[in-house]
Amino acid sequence: MKTQTLAEFDFGKSKPRSHTREYRSWYYLKRKAQRQSIPFQKSWREDYEQFKADVGEPPKPTGYQLVLRQPEQGYIWSNVFWISNKRVNSHKPLVWLKYKRQFHEVSQLAESFGVTLSAFERWRGQGWSVRKIEAHAKKLYEQKQHNQWALRRAGQTKPNPNV
């Protein structure tokens, strides 16, 4: 039996697809659908690549899971979404809003706009549209950037390389 030396070992190989989070999600969803008689999209049953193309990769960093917007519809491409575990475990009902012709869960919109979920929900409670919240969040971000620039110019803070 021949052993490989470090020089012979191929470090560039990617891990098998069965070791990826997306593949495991597909496998367990398929198994759950079979066991519980939940509708499962026909094109996904045997084709992982089609599932991956339709659902996409989970947002980075880790900590996201697939959820159904309307459980009675089952696992079909328009009903499956990646949601953060933190949001799912909050025990608050998931709220879906239509924005730019697609449905988004409010926590996803808040995160993409760079605001907290509580601020987003407060503004929605005041009757603001999603577009108004997006514009306001953009304005807040620009003000924050301007304030940081002014403080750096005055020599009161050091620039943050992570911004």
Secondary structure, DSSP 8 states (H G I E B T S, - for coil): -----TTTS-TT----GGGSHHHHHHHHHHHHHHHHT--B-GGGSS-HHHHHHHH----SSS-EEEEESSGGG-B-TTTEEEEEHHHHTT-----EEEETTEEEEHHHHHHHHT--HHHHHHHHHTT--HHHHHHHHHHHHHHHHHHHHHHHHTTSS---TT-
